[in-house]
Amino acid sequence: MLSYRHAFHAGSHADVLKHFILVQLLQYLNRKDKPYWVIDTHAGAGLYALDQGYAAQNAEYKGGIARLWARNDLPPPLAEYVALVRSVNPDNGLKTYPGSPLLAQALIRRDDRLRLYELHPTDSQHLQNNFADAGRQIKMEKADGFAGLKALLPPPPRRGLILIDPPYEVKQDYQRVVKVLEESLKRFATGIYTVWYPMLQRQESIQFVGHLRQLPLQNWLHAGLTVHAPAPDGFGMHGSGMFIINPPWTLKQTLQSVMPFLTEQLAIDDGAEFVLEASE
């Protein structure tokens, strides 16, 4: 299915959680001089307009990045992420939002590499346009990221961050993520894998983290953010989560300090809460 367009959700509470954690992971990898690869299996368009087009229709960014935009009391790790969003808004107005490819581009170094997959024909073309001058450091393919990942593992420097965030339009996406991780870990057991997922009132979503934890993992971390109580009719996404395999040792402490603040700022009702759990 190719009907999903991330532009509808650009800058939402789910993007805030996903991209804040992504920035923390990339900054950790930058601590060592050794190069690494970033592989984004569902890259989207890369950059999104918030004041027009799809994002303006539901304006989900108003419940996400917009709630952090004008604050001067952000915890330092959260402020670093917001600063990167500001870098694509030079006039200080919140008009555009960078997806994971642009955030990664802003943080990778000269010898690091970025590999992007996007299957949707329109978003793939937008991605190509947004990275038209990127050079050899960044490569894009109009292809299924699940299939493309297999050929890239292990990356040549044996250091890497893999971001997996399919649209979950169909329940098979949940099953494919688990299968892809199982296969990928056999090829590249030491990589950092980060999986985003939506919190929905579906069995596939509710059981998803349990299935991930059943993989042969030595080290994992799960961060989830609920911004409102589930709707009585069972419709809609009430939160999202990130499941990280081989997380940096610093990440749990960072999230312990930031998640209470983030939950308070993005809360819609009293049902807002966060979960933070990790392997022993």
Contacts in CASP RR format, 6 or more apart in sequence:
PFRMAT RR
TARGET T0000
AUTHOR 0000-0000-0000
METHOD contacts of the structure
MODEL  1
MLSYRHAFHAGSHADVLKHFILVQLLQYLNRKDKPYWVIDTHAGAGLYAL
DQGYAAQNAEYKGGIARLWARNDLPPPLAEYVALVRSVNPDNGLKTYPGS
PLLAQALIRRDDRLRLYELHPTDSQHLQNNFADAGRQIKMEKADGFAGLK
ALLPPPPRRGLILIDPPYEVKQDYQRVVKVLEESLKRFATGIYTVWYPML
QRQESIQFVGHLRQLPLQNWLHAGLTVHAPAPDGFGMHGSGMFIINPPWT
LKQTLQSVMPFLTEQLAIDDGAEFVLEASE
1 169 0 8 1.000
1 170 0 8 1.000
2 119 0 8 1.000
2 120 0 8 1.000
2 121 0 8 1.000
3 169 0 8 1.000
4 120 0 8 1.000
4 167 0 8 1.000
4 169 0 8 1.000
5 54 0 8 1.000
5 120 0 8 1.000
5 122 0 8 1.000
5 123 0 8 1.000
6 44 0 8 1.000
6 45 0 8 1.000
6 48 0 8 1.000
6 123 0 8 1.000
6 167 0 8 1.000
7 45 0 8 1.000
7 48 0 8 1.000
7 49 0 8 1.000
7 53 0 8 1.000
7 54 0 8 1.000
7 55 0 8 1.000
8 54 0 8 1.000
8 55 0 8 1.000
8 57 0 8 1.000
8 58 0 8 1.000
8 60 0 8 1.000
9 15 0 8 1.000
9 55 0 8 1.000
9 58 0 8 1.000
9 60 0 8 1.000
10 48 0 8 1.000
10 50 0 8 1.000
10 54 0 8 1.000
10 55 0 8 1.000
10 60 0 8 1.000
10 61 0 8 1.000
10 97 0 8 1.000
10 99 0 8 1.000
11 48 0 8 1.000
11 50 0 8 1.000
11 55 0 8 1.000
11 60 0 8 1.000
11 61 0 8 1.000
11 64 0 8 1.000
11 65 0 8 1.000
11 97 0 8 1.000
12 60 0 8 1.000
12 61 0 8 1.000
12 63 0 8 1.000
12 64 0 8 1.000
13 60 0 8 1.000
13 63 0 8 1.000
13 64 0 8 1.000
13 225 0 8 1.000
13 227 0 8 1.000
13 239 0 8 1.000
13 240 0 8 1.000
13 266 0 8 1.000
14 196 0 8 1.000
14 198 0 8 1.000
14 237 0 8 1.000
14 239 0 8 1.000
14 240 0 8 1.000
14 241 0 8 1.000
15 61 0 8 1.000
15 64 0 8 1.000
15 65 0 8 1.000
15 97 0 8 1.000
15 99 0 8 1.000
16 64 0 8 1.000
16 65 0 8 1.000
16 68 0 8 1.000
16 81 0 8 1.000
16 262 0 8 1.000
16 266 0 8 1.000
17 223 0 8 1.000
17 224 0 8 1.000
17 225 0 8 1.000
17 240 0 8 1.000
17 241 0 8 1.000
17 242 0 8 1.000
17 262 0 8 1.000
18 100 0 8 1.000
18 165 0 8 1.000
18 196 0 8 1.000
18 240 0 8 1.000
18 241 0 8 1.000
18 242 0 8 1.000
19 81 0 8 1.000
19 98 0 8 1.000
19 99 0 8 1.000
19 100 0 8 1.000
19 103 0 8 1.000
20 77 0 8 1.000
20 78 0 8 1.000
20 81 0 8 1.000
20 258 0 8 1.000
20 262 0 8 1.000
21 194 0 8 1.000
21 223 0 8 1.000
21 242 0 8 1.000
21 244 0 8 1.000
21 251 0 8 1.000
21 255 0 8 1.000
22 100 0 8 1.000
22 103 0 8 1.000
22 104 0 8 1.000
22 163 0 8 1.000
22 194 0 8 1.000
23 77 0 8 1.000
23 80 0 8 1.000
23 81 0 8 1.000
23 84 0 8 1.000
23 103 0 8 1.000
23 107 0 8 1.000
24 77 0 8 1.000
24 248 0 8 1.000
24 250 0 8 1.000
24 251 0 8 1.000
24 254 0 8 1.000
25 161 0 8 1.000
25 192 0 8 1.000
25 194 0 8 1.000
25 244 0 8 1.000
25 247 0 8 1.000
25 248 0 8 1.000
25 251 0 8 1.000
26 38 0 8 1.000
26 103 0 8 1.000
26 104 0 8 1.000
26 107 0 8 1.000
26 108 0 8 1.000
26 161 0 8 1.000
27 80 0 8 1.000
27 107 0 8 1.000
28 248 0 8 1.000
28 250 0 8 1.000
28 251 0 8 1.000
29 36 0 8 1.000
29 159 0 8 1.000
29 160 0 8 1.000
29 161 0 8 1.000
29 192 0 8 1.000
30 107 0 8 1.000
30 109 0 8 1.000
32 159 0 8 1.000
34 157 0 8 1.000
34 159 0 8 1.000
35 109 0 8 1.000
35 111 0 8 1.000
35 112 0 8 1.000
35 113 0 8 1.000
35 157 0 8 1.000
35 159 0 8 1.000
36 108 0 8 1.000
36 112 0 8 1.000
36 113 0 8 1.000
36 155 0 8 1.000
36 157 0 8 1.000
36 159 0 8 1.000
36 160 0 8 1.000
36 161 0 8 1.000
37 112 0 8 1.000
37 113 0 8 1.000
37 114 0 8 1.000
37 115 0 8 1.000
37 152 0 8 1.000
37 155 0 8 1.000
37 156 0 8 1.000
37 157 0 8 1.000
37 159 0 8 1.000
37 160 0 8 1.000
37 161 0 8 1.000
38 104 0 8 1.000
38 108 0 8 1.000
38 112 0 8 1.000
38 113 0 8 1.000
38 114 0 8 1.000
38 115 0 8 1.000
38 160 0 8 1.000
38 161 0 8 1.000
38 162 0 8 1.000
38 163 0 8 1.000
39 115 0 8 1.000
39 117 0 8 1.000
39 149 0 8 1.000
39 152 0 8 1.000
39 155 0 8 1.000
39 160 0 8 1.000
39 161 0 8 1.000
39 162 0 8 1.000
39 163 0 8 1.000
40 100 0 8 1.000
40 101 0 8 1.000
40 104 0 8 1.000
40 114 0 8 1.000
40 115 0 8 1.000
40 116 0 8 1.000
40 117 0 8 1.000
40 163 0 8 1.000
41 117 0 8 1.000
41 145 0 8 1.000
41 146 0 8 1.000
41 148 0 8 1.000
41 149 0 8 1.000
41 162 0 8 1.000
41 163 0 8 1.000
41 164 0 8 1.000
41 165 0 8 1.000
41 166 0 8 1.000
42 117 0 8 1.000
42 118 0 8 1.000
42 119 0 8 1.000
42 145 0 8 1.000
42 164 0 8 1.000
42 165 0 8 1.000
42 166 0 8 1.000
42 167 0 8 1.000
43 100 0 8 1.000
43 101 0 8 1.000
43 116 0 8 1.000
43 117 0 8 1.000
43 118 0 8 1.000
43 127 0 8 1.000
43 140 0 8 1.000
44 99 0 8 1.000
44 101 0 8 1.000
44 118 0 8 1.000
44 120 0 8 1.000
44 123 0 8 1.000
44 124 0 8 1.000
44 126 0 8 1.000
44 127 0 8 1.000
45 99 0 8 1.000
45 118 0 8 1.000
45 122 0 8 1.000
45 123 0 8 1.000
45 126 0 8 1.000
45 127 0 8 1.000
45 130 0 8 1.000
46 98 0 8 1.000
46 99 0 8 1.000
46 100 0 8 1.000
46 101 0 8 1.000
46 102 0 8 1.000
46 126 0 8 1.000
46 127 0 8 1.000
46 130 0 8 1.000
46 131 0 8 1.000
47 88 0 8 1.000
47 96 0 8 1.000
47 97 0 8 1.000
47 98 0 8 1.000
47 99 0 8 1.000
47 102 0 8 1.000
47 126 0 8 1.000
47 130 0 8 1.000
48 54 0 8 1.000
48 55 0 8 1.000
48 96 0 8 1.000
48 97 0 8 1.000
48 98 0 8 1.000
48 99 0 8 1.000
49 55 0 8 1.000
49 56 0 8 1.000
49 95 0 8 1.000
49 96 0 8 1.000
50 56 0 8 1.000
50 59 0 8 1.000
50 61 0 8 1.000
50 94 0 8 1.000
50 95 0 8 1.000
50 96 0 8 1.000
50 97 0 8 1.000
51 95 0 8 1.000
55 61 0 8 1.000
55 97 0 8 1.000
61 94 0 8 1.000
61 97 0 8 1.000
63 227 0 8 1.000
63 266 0 8 1.000
63 268 0 8 1.000
64 266 0 8 1.000
65 82 0 8 1.000
65 85 0 8 1.000
65 94 0 8 1.000
65 97 0 8 1.000
66 94 0 8 1.000
67 265 0 8 1.000
67 266 0 8 1.000
68 74 0 8 1.000
68 78 0 8 1.000
68 82 0 8 1.000
68 265 0 8 1.000
69 82 0 8 1.000
69 85 0 8 1.000
69 94 0 8 1.000
71 265 0 8 1.000
74 82 0 8 1.000
74 261 0 8 1.000
75 257 0 8 1.000
75 258 0 8 1.000
75 261 0 8 1.000
77 254 0 8 1.000
77 257 0 8 1.000
77 258 0 8 1.000
78 258 0 8 1.000
78 261 0 8 1.000
78 262 0 8 1.000
84 98 0 8 1.000
84 103 0 8 1.000
84 106 0 8 1.000
84 107 0 8 1.000
85 94 0 8 1.000
85 97 0 8 1.000
85 98 0 8 1.000
86 92 0 8 1.000
87 98 0 8 1.000
87 106 0 8 1.000
88 96 0 8 1.000
88 97 0 8 1.000
88 98 0 8 1.000
88 102 0 8 1.000
89 95 0 8 1.000
89 96 0 8 1.000
98 106 0 8 1.000
100 163 0 8 1.000
100 165 0 8 1.000
101 114 0 8 1.000
101 116 0 8 1.000
101 127 0 8 1.000
101 130 0 8 1.000
101 131 0 8 1.000
101 138 0 8 1.000
102 130 0 8 1.000
104 114 0 8 1.000
105 114 0 8 1.000
105 131 0 8 1.000
105 134 0 8 1.000
105 138 0 8 1.000
108 114 0 8 1.000
108 137 0 8 1.000
110 137 0 8 1.000
112 137 0 8 1.000
113 137 0 8 1.000
113 138 0 8 1.000
113 139 0 8 1.000
113 155 0 8 1.000
114 137 0 8 1.000
114 138 0 8 1.000
114 139 0 8 1.000
115 138 0 8 1.000
115 139 0 8 1.000
115 141 0 8 1.000
115 152 0 8 1.000
116 127 0 8 1.000
116 131 0 8 1.000
116 138 0 8 1.000
116 139 0 8 1.000
116 140 0 8 1.000
116 141 0 8 1.000
117 140 0 8 1.000
117 141 0 8 1.000
117 143 0 8 1.000
117 144 0 8 1.000
117 145 0 8 1.000
117 148 0 8 1.000
117 149 0 8 1.000
118 124 0 8 1.000
118 127 0 8 1.000
118 140 0 8 1.000
118 141 0 8 1.000
118 142 0 8 1.000
119 142 0 8 1.000
119 143 0 8 1.000
119 144 0 8 1.000
119 145 0 8 1.000
121 142 0 8 1.000
124 140 0 8 1.000
124 142 0 8 1.000
127 140 0 8 1.000
128 140 0 8 1.000
131 138 0 8 1.000
131 140 0 8 1.000
141 148 0 8 1.000
146 166 0 8 1.000
146 176 0 8 1.000
146 180 0 8 1.000
149 162 0 8 1.000
149 180 0 8 1.000
149 184 0 8 1.000
150 183 0 8 1.000
150 184 0 8 1.000
150 187 0 8 1.000
153 162 0 8 1.000
153 184 0 8 1.000
153 187 0 8 1.000
153 188 0 8 1.000
154 187 0 8 1.000
154 188 0 8 1.000
155 188 0 8 1.000
158 188 0 8 1.000
158 190 0 8 1.000
159 191 0 8 1.000
160 188 0 8 1.000
160 191 0 8 1.000
160 192 0 8 1.000
161 191 0 8 1.000
161 192 0 8 1.000
161 194 0 8 1.000
162 184 0 8 1.000
162 191 0 8 1.000
162 192 0 8 1.000
162 193 0 8 1.000
162 194 0 8 1.000
163 194 0 8 1.000
163 196 0 8 1.000
164 177 0 8 1.000
164 180 0 8 1.000
164 181 0 8 1.000
164 193 0 8 1.000
164 194 0 8 1.000
164 195 0 8 1.000
164 196 0 8 1.000
165 195 0 8 1.000
165 196 0 8 1.000
165 197 0 8 1.000
166 173 0 8 1.000
166 176 0 8 1.000
166 177 0 8 1.000
167 173 0 8 1.000
168 174 0 8 1.000
168 197 0 8 1.000
168 198 0 8 1.000
168 200 0 8 1.000
168 204 0 8 1.000
168 205 0 8 1.000
171 202 0 8 1.000
171 204 0 8 1.000
174 197 0 8 1.000
174 204 0 8 1.000
174 205 0 8 1.000
174 208 0 8 1.000
174 211 0 8 1.000
177 195 0 8 1.000
177 197 0 8 1.000
177 208 0 8 1.000
177 212 0 8 1.000
178 211 0 8 1.000
178 212 0 8 1.000
178 215 0 8 1.000
181 193 0 8 1.000
181 195 0 8 1.000
181 212 0 8 1.000
181 215 0 8 1.000
181 245 0 8 1.000
182 215 0 8 1.000
184 193 0 8 1.000
185 193 0 8 1.000
185 215 0 8 1.000
185 216 0 8 1.000
185 217 0 8 1.000
185 245 0 8 1.000
190 246 0 8 1.000
191 245 0 8 1.000
191 246 0 8 1.000
192 244 0 8 1.000
192 245 0 8 1.000
192 246 0 8 1.000
192 247 0 8 1.000
192 248 0 8 1.000
193 244 0 8 1.000
193 245 0 8 1.000
193 246 0 8 1.000
194 242 0 8 1.000
194 243 0 8 1.000
194 244 0 8 1.000
194 245 0 8 1.000
195 212 0 8 1.000
195 242 0 8 1.000
195 243 0 8 1.000
195 244 0 8 1.000
195 245 0 8 1.000
196 240 0 8 1.000
196 241 0 8 1.000
196 242 0 8 1.000
197 205 0 8 1.000
197 208 0 8 1.000
197 209 0 8 1.000
197 240 0 8 1.000
197 241 0 8 1.000
197 242 0 8 1.000
197 243 0 8 1.000
198 205 0 8 1.000
198 237 0 8 1.000
198 239 0 8 1.000
198 240 0 8 1.000
198 241 0 8 1.000
199 205 0 8 1.000
199 224 0 8 1.000
199 226 0 8 1.000
199 237 0 8 1.000
199 238 0 8 1.000
199 239 0 8 1.000
199 240 0 8 1.000
199 241 0 8 1.000
200 206 0 8 1.000
200 236 0 8 1.000
200 237 0 8 1.000
200 238 0 8 1.000
201 230 0 8 1.000
201 231 0 8 1.000
201 234 0 8 1.000
201 235 0 8 1.000
201 236 0 8 1.000
201 238 0 8 1.000
209 222 0 8 1.000
209 243 0 8 1.000
212 220 0 8 1.000
212 222 0 8 1.000
212 243 0 8 1.000
213 220 0 8 1.000
213 222 0 8 1.000
215 245 0 8 1.000
217 245 0 8 1.000
217 279 0 8 1.000
218 246 0 8 1.000
218 279 0 8 1.000
219 245 0 8 1.000
219 246 0 8 1.000
219 247 0 8 1.000
219 279 0 8 1.000
220 243 0 8 1.000
220 244 0 8 1.000
220 245 0 8 1.000
220 246 0 8 1.000
220 247 0 8 1.000
220 278 0 8 1.000
220 279 0 8 1.000
221 243 0 8 1.000
221 244 0 8 1.000
221 247 0 8 1.000
221 251 0 8 1.000
221 252 0 8 1.000
221 255 0 8 1.000
221 276 0 8 1.000
221 277 0 8 1.000
221 278 0 8 1.000
221 279 0 8 1.000
222 241 0 8 1.000
222 242 0 8 1.000
222 243 0 8 1.000
222 244 0 8 1.000
222 275 0 8 1.000
222 276 0 8 1.000
222 277 0 8 1.000
222 278 0 8 1.000
223 241 0 8 1.000
223 242 0 8 1.000
223 244 0 8 1.000
223 255 0 8 1.000
223 259 0 8 1.000
223 274 0 8 1.000
223 275 0 8 1.000
223 276 0 8 1.000
224 239 0 8 1.000
224 240 0 8 1.000
224 241 0 8 1.000
224 242 0 8 1.000
224 274 0 8 1.000
224 275 0 8 1.000
224 276 0 8 1.000
225 239 0 8 1.000
225 240 0 8 1.000
225 241 0 8 1.000
225 259 0 8 1.000
225 262 0 8 1.000
225 263 0 8 1.000
225 266 0 8 1.000
225 274 0 8 1.000
226 238 0 8 1.000
226 239 0 8 1.000
226 271 0 8 1.000
226 272 0 8 1.000
226 273 0 8 1.000
226 274 0 8 1.000
227 238 0 8 1.000
227 239 0 8 1.000
227 263 0 8 1.000
227 266 0 8 1.000
227 267 0 8 1.000
227 268 0 8 1.000
227 272 0 8 1.000
228 238 0 8 1.000
228 239 0 8 1.000
228 267 0 8 1.000
228 268 0 8 1.000
228 269 0 8 1.000
228 271 0 8 1.000
228 272 0 8 1.000
229 238 0 8 1.000
229 269 0 8 1.000
229 270 0 8 1.000
229 271 0 8 1.000
230 238 0 8 1.000
231 238 0 8 1.000
244 251 0 8 1.000
247 278 0 8 1.000
252 276 0 8 1.000
252 278 0 8 1.000
255 276 0 8 1.000
256 276 0 8 1.000
259 274 0 8 1.000
259 276 0 8 1.000
260 274 0 8 1.000
262 274 0 8 1.000
263 272 0 8 1.000
263 273 0 8 1.000
263 274 0 8 1.000
264 272 0 8 1.000
266 272 0 8 1.000
END
